[in-house]
Amino acid sequence: MYALQLVVDAASLGSLYALVALGIGLIFGIMRLINFAQGDFITLGAYALIVPSASATATLLVGAWPWPLMVAGVLLVVMAVALATERAAFRPMRQARPATLLIASFAVSYLLQHLILMVHGSRPKALSIGAALDEPLVVAGLRILKLDLVVTGVTVLLLVLLALFLKRTRYGIWMRAAAEDFSMARVLGVRADAVIAIAFLLSGLLAGVVSLLVVVKGGLLSYRMGVPLVLMGFVATVIGGMGSLLGAVVGGFTVGVVSVAMQALLPSGLRDARDAFVFTAVILILLWRPGGLVQVAAMRERV
Amino acid sequence: MDAPRPAIAAAATPVLLAAAVLLLVLGAEASGDRLIQHSMVELLALLVVVVGTYVFVGNSGILSFGHIAFMAIGAYATAWLTLPLPLKRLNMPGLPGILHEVSLPVTPSVALAGVLAGLVGLASGLALLRLSGIAASIATLALLAIVNVGFSNWDRVTLGTSSIVGLPPYGGLMTAAWAVAAILAAFAFQSSSTGLMLRAARDDEVAAKAAGIKVLRVRLAAWTLSAMLVGAGGALYAHLLGTISIDAFWLDMTFITLAMLVVGGMQSLTGAVVGVVTITLLVELLRQVEGGIALGPISLRLPPGAQEIGIALTMLAILLVRPRGLCGNHEIGWPRRSRRKDKGQGWADQMAQGDKT
């Protein structure tokens, strides 16, 4: 029973990490940009739920709308922010080296964090939405939070939709072509601006979904709430294999499984330091497979 | 005839940079203003950290988000070594027995803090440096997270997330001596055969490997030296503040030190020094404006947070307009008497120009 409980936990946590990793992986595949700001997209989505103010208590804004509108509202806000960062910061640097892009995204992330801090203040704010999802469901003696099912279900649905988009639609095929070989794709008529904009929109969409799930789960807003998630998303994309979307998903679930396993196996005194052990495990996995679990031909350096 | 001899030309960079540091310190001392002196010592401590980071990042070309981990290790190490014994026995029961018996003066403690950070660097480098490029950068970030989470929860040794207070103060001139030593060490490394091999691997890894360079080994050497310097810098920073907490060694510090490196120019020692000075000045300026300043009849006041936003925008602007930083990856040389076409008398200059490719 306990083992099954762990599987549910791992699936739920792994789903969240997979969504974050996928958001990072979509942009990386095309632009070779590791986007630190993905975490801040998540934070911004969460803050979109409340009225911007420096007061200590949260007043609902988008969060007070009926849930379909609320979901749409948050997703639109995050997608708009994602598109705006691309326009303002990353488009002018498109020709830069990956290392430059990496620092630039670190700066964008820092900028967004402090903009949130400036508007909302540094104190965490409590917030309760989607309380209906916070109830346990008893199935054959197993107590499962409805939320965990929703998280896993939403993730599976998004993965299927994304796969269909990438395989079946024109823009999806453009995106895959651009990830394979960007300059070749351009020569063959793929529009760079469109492909990159779509990548950012999709990342924003995924980040918005994560915002909602995290707020329902945790109920607390803080200006750096996205940072732990984006760290896990990074290591997930790296151990999954950079440049592979399948790898990002596999990596996300791997990190989720490792986290839950650590939570279960570590003695209680060390449990608070769980993430330190998770990161150590991740580095060990990388020593075993430096290229990641799913390796992509396009990423291998040619001589 | 009037071109300097190579040895003298090569010495230009460290001599001029060290002289600039000393000039700044003497200026601050002479001003007699306590605030200016304090900012100057902070600048020097961060200079050691940034020059230390440069030793790895600049020479290897691999971006590191993990160096602040070594800064934290250095800062905590010097607390373990120098705090008064009763304080240590009471608050840090988890320390090894010998540390409950001895309390060191600051200078040897800073050195030992560097050594400890270097050892952690060596051990972590053996694992991290097998990765390449962006994957390595992400792994260094994981290292920072490991140290941060670990120290936040290691209550019996680090007091967890609480502050450690009561570190003995250290003089500005002594801190300046460490800053000069860091500059000399960084220069000695980048001019050594190991440093040159590492730079070759940075510019073309495949060619360097084909030429027989053991890339992992030279990277590890740089990473370890870099960790030592950053650790010593962390210790100096801890003594400047007199109190440390793990929060101080997280993303904000990572950001500000990286901004210094990027703004000055990541691939030259001169760039590291120029970046530290520029960003410190900018931070001080923004801090003044946040507090409110009077510009004639208008009083200008920026909301809190403007300082961080200003630094972030500066960094983005530099990345956009001058991706090689203010110094353009060049090292400073002796002022030239004649402006002839043949640039670069010093080999360091030539090397810097080689970086342009």
Contacts between the chains, C-beta under 8 A, distances in Angstrom:
chain1	res1	chain2	res2	distance
A	32	B	134	7.9
A	34	B	134	5.8
A	34	B	137	7.8
A	34	B	138	7.0
A	89	B	316	6.2
A	92	B	320	5.6
A	93	B	319	6.6
A	93	B	320	6.3
A	96	B	319	7.3
A	96	B	323	6.2
A	97	B	323	8.0
A	98	B	133	7.1
A	98	B	134	5.8
A	99	B	61	7.3
A	99	B	63	5.0
A	99	B	134	7.7
A	99	B	137	7.6
A	100	B	319	5.9
A	100	B	323	5.4
A	102	B	63	5.9
A	102	B	134	6.6
A	102	B	137	6.3
A	103	B	63	6.7
A	103	B	258	6.5
A	103	B	262	5.7
A	103	B	315	7.5
A	103	B	319	6.4
A	104	B	316	6.2
A	104	B	319	5.1
A	106	B	65	7.6
A	106	B	255	6.8
A	106	B	258	6.8
A	107	B	255	7.7
A	107	B	259	7.5
A	107	B	312	4.8
A	107	B	315	4.5
A	107	B	316	5.0
A	107	B	319	7.2
A	108	B	312	7.6
A	108	B	316	7.1
A	110	B	251	7.4
A	110	B	255	5.0
A	110	B	308	6.7
A	110	B	311	8.0
A	110	B	312	4.8
A	111	B	308	7.9
A	111	B	309	5.9
A	111	B	312	3.9
A	111	B	313	6.9
A	111	B	316	7.5
A	114	B	305	4.8
A	114	B	308	4.1
A	114	B	309	5.1
A	114	B	312	7.0
A	115	B	305	7.6
A	115	B	309	6.7
A	117	B	305	5.2
A	117	B	308	7.9
A	118	B	303	5.9
A	118	B	304	7.1
A	118	B	305	3.9
A	118	B	306	7.7
A	118	B	309	7.3
A	224	B	251	7.7
A	227	B	251	6.9
A	231	B	141	6.8
A	231	B	142	7.5
A	231	B	145	5.7
A	234	B	138	4.8
A	234	B	141	6.6
A	234	B	142	7.9
A	235	B	138	6.6
A	235	B	142	5.7
A	237	B	138	7.8
A	238	B	135	5.1
A	238	B	138	4.9
A	238	B	139	7.1
A	242	B	134	6.6
A	242	B	135	6.2
A	270	B	153	7.7
A	272	B	152	8.0
A	272	B	153	4.7
A	273	B	149	5.3
A	273	B	150	5.8
A	273	B	152	7.6
A	273	B	153	4.1
A	273	B	154	7.7
A	274	B	149	8.0
A	275	B	145	6.6
A	275	B	149	4.9
A	276	B	145	7.2
A	276	B	146	4.6
A	276	B	149	4.0
A	276	B	150	4.6
A	276	B	153	7.7
A	279	B	142	4.2
A	279	B	143	7.8
A	279	B	145	5.3
A	279	B	146	4.8
A	279	B	149	7.8
A	280	B	146	6.0
A	282	B	142	6.2
A	283	B	127	5.6
A	283	B	128	7.0
A	283	B	139	6.0
A	283	B	142	6.1
A	283	B	143	7.8
A	284	B	127	7.8
A	286	B	130	7.8
A	286	B	131	6.1
A	286	B	135	7.3
A	286	B	139	6.5
A	287	B	127	5.8
A	287	B	130	6.3
A	290	B	130	5.7
A	290	B	131	5.6
A	290	B	132	7.8
A	290	B	135	7.4
A	292	B	135	7.7
A	301	B	206	7.7
A	303	B	206	5.2
